[in-house]
Amino acid sequence: MPGIDECLLEAMRLPGARGAALVDWTSGLALGTVGEFPGGDHEAAAAEAAEVARLTAEQRAFAPDDRGEGEAAADPPVEDLIISNRDSYHVLRFVPTSFDSSVFLHVWLGRSDGNLALARIRLGEMAGRLVLG
């Protein structure tokens, strides 16, 4: 079972990967980073991605239909977010944990050589195997 560093290095092997991070969406802190990010600042990118993740995860409109009202869930209510612009994709994959965690994997992919479908599949696999703590 891979830890943070191994998981991020595996994410960088995705076609078109420019950067990868594991981010706590409650605090906005990067728990680990590799590669580059827009603006060259890993911490700023982590904080900005955490804001988007937090806003999405806290909205009831995005929660699964099968969750009862007031029912707490072990898994995050959202699996992943995809943000696209003219030259890249940002994929944020929420990581389910056995404890009350609020972390996600953030991968920045070049649009010309990235494979969005493959990235979603592999990030899901990585999130399932990631060992935190």
Secondary structure, DSSP 8 states (H G I E B T S, - for coil): ---HHHHHHHHTTSTTEEEEEEEETTT--EEEEEE--GGG-HHHHHHHHHHHHHHHHT-GGGS-TTS-TT---SS-S-SEEEEE-SSEEEEEEEE--SSS--EEEEEEEETTT--HHHHHHHHHHHHHH----
